[in-house]
Amino acid sequence: QGAKYRGSIHDFPGFDPNQDAEALYTAMKGFGSDKEAILDIITSRSNRQRQEICQSYKSLYGKDLIADLKYELTGKFERLIVGLMRPPAYCDAKEIKDAISGIGTDEKCLIEILASRTNEQMHQLVAAYKDAYERDLEADIIGDTSGHFQKMLVVLLQGTREEDDVVSEDLVQQDVQDLYEAGELKWGTDEAQFIYILGNRSKQHLRLVFDEYLKTTGKPIEASIRGELSGDFEKLMLAVGMGFWNTGLGTRTGSYWHSSLLSSPRSPNPLVLQGLGTRDNTLIRIMVSRSELDMLDIREIFRTKYEKSLYSMIKNDTSGEYKKSLLKLCGGDDDAAGQFFPEAAQVAYQMWELSAVARVELKGTVRPANDFNPDADAKALRKAMKGLGTDEDTIIDIITHRSNAQRQQIRQTFKSHFGRDLMSDLKSEISGDLARLILGLMMPPAHYDAKQLKKAMEGAGTDEKALIEILATRTNAEIRAINEAYKEDYHKSLEDALSSDTSGHFRRILISLATVSEFLGLRSTCPSGADTPSGDKTSLETRFMTILCTRSYPHLRRVFQEFIKMTNYDVEHTIKKEMSGDVRDAFVAIVQSVKNKPLFFADKLYKSMKGAGTDEKTLTRIMVSRSEIDLLNIRREFIEKYDKSLHQAIEGDTSGDFLKALLALCGGED
């Protein structure tokens, strides 16, 4: 097929994932749903574009698009639309999971998918299955199948088929001889030889083997497979052989597999055609999986073989939105030929103007130590914890004066030297606030944030302030790393954890913040005026979330300026006036972070040490997480706003070794 695209679905020109996400949200809002709008968008976008829509939908509304579609749609139409929304590997994973779940096994589904996927597609499928169901696909296949059929499926699952197009003629002759001896010349059948050759040789190699087999034996390999093998194993081996033969270039003639198919210069796996017109699940699976691969070839061969177009078959045998969606995937019928504002607002406007043009260099207080020697540090820490008593001063001095990357090297060196885990030893030697601080510093930043989020959601209550502080202030790269760390450490996605521990608009805001969108990178190019309040019926919270949780910082600064021009109010004032509770606090945190992130953290630190008690958890969390990023900037904002240094505030509100460690992180007296 070369470089010529043979799918029926193409990238949609002028594609805007945000616009599509908003249209889908509108189509499912209120009573009933606009199914025409849903099918029109989803069936006219490529799978890559659909994934962007999913991401934008979650970022804009804090909701899962597939979950909403499942809720709004039913029956075959729902299965089709949801199948289109999944990435191809995840769609295959879902089909296989359904095929082996419950009583009985859908062997036809297993054969169709596993016999027709490339090495790369197979690797993606195995990874998607593991990610979606937290189960090993190979183990599940082994648990649900048996015999030679099982062995061949396992071979295919490895995705290790040779891919070299340079074919050895000697090896072709050897494989022909081996197959002949394993079948026709043998009393019984050596199934292992069939599995080895058909399961591992490259496509080009097998095509030549099949040609040579016919010349040498006078019999097509199809006939040998049918005569020597049986049951599902026979069907699987036929599917593998047919698929490789029919993906070849050039016109093939003769009685090979199906003569009517071989007359086509571009022949997709004929197994694909055998399912059409039978079961809806099979029809859906094929229309979804082939729409961007070889649907035009399937249409062409279908028309030749059955003397009617695939389009007309679908039109006559299906109905409703399900029919309309299938026809769109088929792609064609082969049978048919500001004004001036008050002084207070002007001051706010100028503040945002300053924020928009300011280029502040962020500086941490902890930097990589010069002449760093992880071997010496590991030995010094071991000595500080060995024997009776603990040398806390040495521990504080080393750990607070090394960068996080250097601390990770110390951890590795400590284990290499002493066969002990440094974190475990520290836990057993220090306690209380000092332990939380030191252990926090020893963790990689993303894993530390993940742990803080986990702790905020543990137990009877939820620490909403901690959730807001972390999720409203981290960069896209940091959020991505936190998601990965959370999944790795707790075997559960951060989104799932947030969903189960929060509710309402607050949950949607947090999920939106926790969602990294690669497709909103150019969102700052949106006209600022388009993001100012409108008179539509969407809730105020949803409109604010759509903008505040997804737009870039430079874009938001300009939006907030335009907001002042239109309303005579700073956006923070409006949020505090119109909203309440955790939703208000989350939006205020975003606005303050956009305006001046170091000042936001300075305010948090001041409040953690204000009054009768001290909020050691917040104090520790900020000092640990910002020490290498912008703690020096936070110190400057702190003294400018509160007329005393952060050093003085810590000194007056903490004590002991915890105080020493905090002051070491603080880095100096302003």
N, C-alpha and C positions, 0 to 999 in steps of 0.2 A: 504494500500500500504506500510505501515511501513516506514522503512528507505530506501527502494529500490527506486532508482531514475528512473523515467519513462519518462523523457524528451528526446528529440532527439538532443538537443544542450548541449554541455558540455563546461566547461572552456577549452580554448585552451592552450595546454602545451607549455611552453617556451614563454609565452605571454609577449610582450614588447609594451606598449601603445604608446611610442614615435615612435617606428619603424612603427607601424601600421598607426599612424597619418601622418607620413612623406610619407608613401606609398599612402595613400588616397589623400594627397595634390598633389603628383606627378600625380596621376591618373586623377585629375581634372584640372591640369595646362595646359594652352595653349588652342588651338582649339580642341573641342571635348573632350570626356572623355573616360577613359578605364573602361568600365562598368564591364568587367570580373574581373578586379582587385578589384573593389568596392564590387561586390557581393561576391567574394571569401573571402574577409576579414570579412565583416559584418555578413554573414550567418554562419561563422565558429567560431564566438566569442560569449560568453555568454553575457547577457544583462549587467551584472556587468562590464565585460571587455569593452563593448561598451561605457559605461559611462566614463571609464578611458580614452578611446581613445578620446572622446569628450573633456574631460578636457585637455588632452595633446595637442590636436589640437589647442585649444584656447590659451593655454600657449605658444605653439611654434610659432603660426602664427597670433595670435590676431584676429582670425576669428571664427565664429560659424560654426561648421561642418554640422549641420542639415541645416542651411541656404544655405551653399555651395552645399549640396546634392540636395536640392530643386531646386537650380538654374541649376544644371547640368543634372538632370534626369527629366523624364516626365512620365505621365500616371500611370498605375497600378504598374509598376516597382518602380517609385518614391514613391508611397504611401506605398508599402511594405517595402522598405529600410528605409524610414523615420520612419515608425512605429516601426521597429526593433531598431532604434537608440534612441527612447524615453524610459525613465524608465517606467516600466509597469503601474504605477499609472497615469503617464502623458499620456500614450497611451490610457488608458481607458477614461481619462478626455477628450481627443481630440475626441474619438469616440462618447461619450455622447453629447459633444458640437455640433458635426455635426448632431447627431440624433434629436436634438431639435431646430436647427437653421433653419431659413427660413420657407417656407410654409409647413405645415404638420409635423408629428412626426414619426420617425422610432421606433415604439414601440418594434419591434423585437430586435433591438440593445439594448434598455434599459433593456428588459427582460433578454437577454443573459448575459449582464454584471452584472446587479444588483442582479440577482437571483443566481449567482455562485461565488461571492466573499466572502472571510472570513471577520471577523470583522476587522482584521489588514489591509487587502487590502482595505476595505471600508473606513477606516479612512485615509489611504494614498491617496485614490482617491479623497475624499472630500478636503483634503489639497492641492493636486495637482491642482484640478479645481480652487480653490481659488487663488493659486499662478499664474497659467497660464492665467486666464481670469479676475482676480480680481472681481469675482462674487460668490455668494453663490449657491452651487449646489442644495441644497434643495429648495431654492426660485425659481430657474430656472425650476426645475422639477414640482413644484406646478403650476408655470405659464404656463406650456405646457401640463399638463395632468389633469385628473379630476376623480371624483368619487372614488370608492373602489380601482381601479387601482392606482390612485394617493396615496391613504392612505397607501397601501402596499409598494409602492416604498419608501415613506417617512420612514416607519418603517425599511425597509432594510437599508436605508441610515444611520440610527443611528449607525449601527455597534455594537449593544449591545446584540446580540444573546448570550444566555447562552453557556458556553464552558465547563462546568463540565461534565466529562464522567461518574460520579457516578449518576445513574438514580434511582429515586424513583418509585417503582412499583405502589404505590398508586396513584401518580400523573399521571403515564401513563394511568391507568384505568380511572381516572377522565377526562383526555383530550380526551380519546376515547369516553366516554359518552357525553362530551360537544360537540364534533364534530358531533356525531350522532344526538344529539338533535338539533343542529344548522342547520342541513341539512335535512337528511332523515325523521326525526320525526316532522319537523316544516312546517307549512303552510307558504311558502316563505322561505327565507334563512337569517340566522343571520350571515352576512358576517364579522362582527366585530370579532366574535369568531374564524373564520378561520384565519383572519389576526393576531389576538393575538397569537394563538398557533403556526401557521406556521412561523410567523415572529419573534418569540422570543425564542422558545425552542431550546435546543442544538441538534446537528445532531444525536447523539446517542439516545437521548430521542425520537426524531421524528421517527427514524427507528423502535424503539420498539412500538411506538404508531401505526405506519402503519401496523406492523405485527399483533398487537392485534386487530386493527380495522377489519382486514380481518377475524380473528378468531371469533370475537364477532358478526359481522353483516353479514358475508358470502359474503361481497362485498368489493373489493379493494377501497381504498380511492380515487384512480384515477377516478373511476366511479362516486363516489359521487361528486367530484369536477366538472367533466364534466356535471353532471346532475343538479347541484345546481347553478353553476356559469356560466358566459358567457363572450364572447368578450376577450379583452386584459387582463382583470382581471383573467379570467379562465386560459389563457395561462401562465400568471405570476405565479399563484398558482401551476399549473402543473409543471412548470420549477423548482420552489423551492422544491416541493415534490420529483420530479424525481432526482434532483441533490443530495438530502440527501440520498435517497435510494441507489442510484448507486455509492456513494462513500464509501459504507460499505465494510467490509472485508468478505471474504468467498464467496462461490458460491450460487447464488440465482436462484431458478427455479420458474416456473409457468407463469401466464399471466400478471405479474406485469409490467406495462408500455409497454415494448416491450420484448417479451420472448427471442428474439434473442440476446438482449443486456444482459439480466440477466444471461445467461449461462457463461459469462466471470467472472473470479474471481476478476478482477479489472475493474470496469465499470465507466468511466468518465461520466459526464453529457451528456445524449444522445442528448440534445438540440444542443450540439456542432456539432454532426454529421448531424443534419437536415439542417444546413446551407451550408454544403460542396456541391459543384457541382451546386450551384444556382448563387448567386450574387458574383461578385469579391470582393466587399467591405467586405462581410461576410466571404468569403474565406480568405482574407488577415487578417482580425481581429482574426479569429480562429487560423490560422497558426502562427501568431505572438504571441498571448497570451498563447497558449498551448505548444509551442515548448520546454519550459523548465519545464513543469508541467507533462503532461500526453499524449504526442504525441504518444508514443509507444502503449498506451492503445487504443487511437483513431484509430490508424492504424489497430490494432488487431480486434477491433469491426467492423470497416468499412469493412474489408476483409470478415468477417463472414456474415455481414448483406447484403452487395451488391455483394458478390461473385466476387469482383475484388479489387485490392489493391488501396489504396489512391494514391500511387505513380503513378500507371498507369493511374488513372483518371486525375491526374494533368498533366501528360505527354501528354495525348491525347486532353485535353480541353484547354490548355494554350500554349503560345509560347514565344520565345525570352528569354531575360534575366529574365523576370518575371517568366517564367517556370523554368529556371535554379535555381533561388533563392528559389522558392517554393519546388523544389525537394531536395535541400540541407536542407531545414528546415524539410521536411518530414523524411529524414534520412535513407531511404532504401526502397527497393521494396519487398513487402511481397508476390509477385507472383513469384519471382526469388529465385531458390535455391541461430744628431745636431753638428754642428761644433762650434769652438770658435768665439766669436762675439766682436765687437769694444767696447771701454771703456764706452761710453755713455750707450750702451745697457746693458753692464755688471752692471753698477750702477743701472739701472732700474730693472734688474733681481734681484739684491741683495735686493732692496727695496721691491719687491714682496715676496722674500724669507722671509724677516723680517715680512711682513704682514701675511704671511702664518703661521708662528710659534708663533707670538705674542699672548699672552693671556691677554688682557687688561681688567681690571675690570671697567665696566661702572658705573658712579656715578652721580646722580642728585644733585641739590643744594637744592631742597625742599624735606623735609622728614616729616613723620607723627609727629605732635606736641606731646610732652610729656604732660601727665595729661590733655589730650583733653577732653573738656566738651562742647558738641554741644548745650546744653541748654543755657549755659552762652554765647557762641558765637552768637547764634541766638538772644538773648536778647540785646547783645551789638550792633549787626548790626541794629536791629530795632530802638534802641535808636539813633544810628548814623544817621538814615534817617528820624527820627520823628521831626515834627515841622519845623520851618524856618531854612533854610540852611542845609548843609550836612557835616558830619564829615568824610571827605575823608581819613584822616590819620588812623582812626580806621578801616575803610573798608579795606584799603591797608594792614594794619598790620595783620588783621585776615586772609584775603583771601590768601595773599602771603606766610603765614607761616603755612598753613595747607595742607596736602596732598589732592589729588583729592577725594579719598575715604572719607576723613573727610569732605570735602566741600559738598559732596552729603548728608552726615548725617545732616549737618547744614541746607541744603535746606529742608529736610524732617521735621526737628524739627521746623524750622521757620514756615512752613505751619501748623504743628500740633498745635503750640502755638497761632499763630496769624491769621490763616485762610487766609494767604496771600502768594503769590508766590514771593520768594526772588528775582528771576531773573527779574521779572516785576518791583519790587520796585527799584532794582539797575538801571535798564534802565531809570527809571523816575528821578533818583537822580544824576546820573553821565553821562558824555557825552564825545564825541571825542575819542582820542586815549586811554585815561584811561578806558573808558567804554568798548572798544573793548578788552582791555587786561583783565580787571576784569571779564567780562562776559565770555570770552574765558576760563579763569581759572575755572569758575564755571561749565562749561560743562564737561560731561564725555569725555575722550580723543577721542574715536571713533566718537562721535557725533560732537565734535569740528572739527576733520579732515573732516568729511562728509560736514559740513557747509562750510569749507574753499574750498573744491572742488566745492560745489554748487555755491559759490560766484565767483569762478574762471571761471565758465561757464555761468554766468548770463550776461544779457545785450548784447550790440552790439558786444563787443570784447571778446576774451578769454585770460585769464592769463595763458599762457602755462607754465611759470616758476613755478607757484604755483602747477600746476598739476604734473609737473616733480618732484619737490621737495618732494611732499608727496608720490606719488606712487613709486618713485624710491628708497625710503629709509625705507619704513615700512616693518616689518616682516610679515610672513604669517599670524600669529595670529592677528596682527594689521589690515592687509588688510581684513581678514575675518570679523572682528568686524566693520570696516568701511563700508563694503558692507551691512551688516545687519542694521547699523545705518542709512545709506543713504535710504535704502528701507523703513525703519520705519518712518523716518522724512519727506520724500518727495514723498512717494508712487510711486517710480520709481526706477528701478535698476540702479546702478552706471554704468554698462556696456551700458545700453540704453542711459544714459545721455552723456557718452563719445562718443558714436557712433554718436549722433545727433549734437555734438558740435565740433568734430574734423574730420580729414579726412586723407586718404592715409596711408603711413607707420607709421606716428605719431600716428594715431588712433589705429592701430594694436598694436603698442608698448604699449600704455597706457592700452588697454584692456588686453593684455597679463600680464602686471604688476598688474592689478586689479583682475586677476584671481588667486585664491588660488588653487594649485594643490596638492591634498593629495597623488597623485600617483608618484610625482617626488621627494619624500622624499629621495630616494636612488640614485638620479641622480648624486651625487658626485662620485659614483662608476664607472661612465663611464671613459674609458681611456682618459686622457687629450689630447692625440694626435688626438683623434677622433673629437675634437671640435676646431681644428685649421683650418684655411681657406683651402678650396679645390677648384678645378677647375671646379666645376659643373656650370650649367647655372642659378641656383637660384640667385636672386638678392643679392647684397652685404648686403643690409639692412635686407632682410629676414634671411640671414644666421646669421648675428649678433644678430638679434632679437631672433631667435631660441635658441641661446646660452645664451646671456646676460640676457634675461628675465625669464629664466627657471632654470638655474643651481644654485646650492647652492654656498654660498660665499666661503667655503673652496675649492670647485671644481674650481670655477672661478679663484681663486688666482693661482692655479697650471696651469690652462690653459693659463693664462696671462704670466706665466714664460715660458711655452713651446712656446708661440707666439713669445716672444723675441728671443728665440733660433733659431726659423725658419726664422724670418724676419729681425732680428737686430733692430727692432723698438718696443717701448712700444705701447700697444694697444691703449692707449689714443691718442698718436701721429697719429696713423693710422686713427682713427675715425675723428679727426679734419682735417686731410688732405683729406680724401676720401668722407666725408659727409658734409652736411650743414643744417642750419636751426634748426627746433625743433627736428628733428630726431637726428642730431649730439648732441644737448644739452641733450637729454634724455639719449643717450648712454654714454656720458661723465659723466653724473650724476651717472649712475649705476656703472661705473668703479671707479669713485672717492669714491663712497659710499662703494664699496667692499674693496678698498684700505685702507681707513681710514674715517669712517663715521663722527666722531667728527671734523676732519679737514674739511670735506666737509661743515658742518654747520658753522664752524668758518669762512670759506671763504664767505659764504652767508651773515653772520652777518657783516663782514667787508665791503662788497660791499653795503649793505643796508645803511651804515652810511658814505660811501665814497662820496666825491664831495660836490656840493652846497646844494643839498636837502637830505632828509632822507626818505628811504622807510619804513615808519612805519608799513605797513601791513606785510612785510616780517620779520621785526624785532620782531613784536608782535607774529607772527605765530611760529617762532622758539623758542622764549623765553617761550611761553606757552607750546608748544608740547614737548620740550626737558628738561624742568625744573626738572622732576622726573626721567629722563632716563639717560642722559649723559651730562648735562650742565656743570658739573665740568670738564669733559674731554674736552669739547669744549673750556672752558676758558683756559685750559693749552695749547691747540693747538693754540689758538688765540695769546697768549702772545709770544709763541715760534716763530711763523711765522712773526708776525707784530711788535714785540718789544714794545708792549704796551698792557696793560690789557684790557679785555672786559669792566671792570668797568670804566676804563678811557675813553674808546671810547664812551660808553653810556653817561657818564657824560658830555662829550664835544659836544654831538650831540642831546641831548633831554633836556627837561626842565619840571618844575612843578611837578604835581602829577604823571604824566606819568613817569617821571624820577625816582621818589621815588619808584614807583611800580617795574620798571625794575631793579633798583639796589637791591631791596629786593629779587627779583627772582635770580639775578646774584649771590647773596650769599656771596660776599666778594671781597676784593681787592687782586690781586695776587702780 
